[in-house]
Amino acid sequence: MPEEVLFKSESNQSREEIASYLRKVADNLDSGNAISLKAGSESVTLNPPTRPTFEVKAEREGPAGNMTERSIEFELEWDENDGEDGAGSGQLEIE
């Protein structure tokens, strides 16, 4: 499926700084506000529906035999043309 990147930001941050960004996203989701992303001259504002699909993925990457890079990805996904119904594969728990 084709993809158009509306916004991208990548930089080294402290754990505390990352937690602050995630808290702001969580606060906006909780209050029903749009989420605005800004970095330099780039910006985008998105307004997730009441029930977007929430994907959490943990990965190990790198060349064969040396897969030393780890990542955790959090993704909210929705179709702007569809209703509010999100599909799921079981209850997520984060500890």
Secondary structure as UniProt FT lines:
FT   HELIX           15..31
FT   STRAND          35..39
FT   TURN            40..41
FT   STRAND          42..46
FT   STRAND          53..61
FT   TURN            64..65
FT   STRAND          69..77
FT   TURN            80..81
//
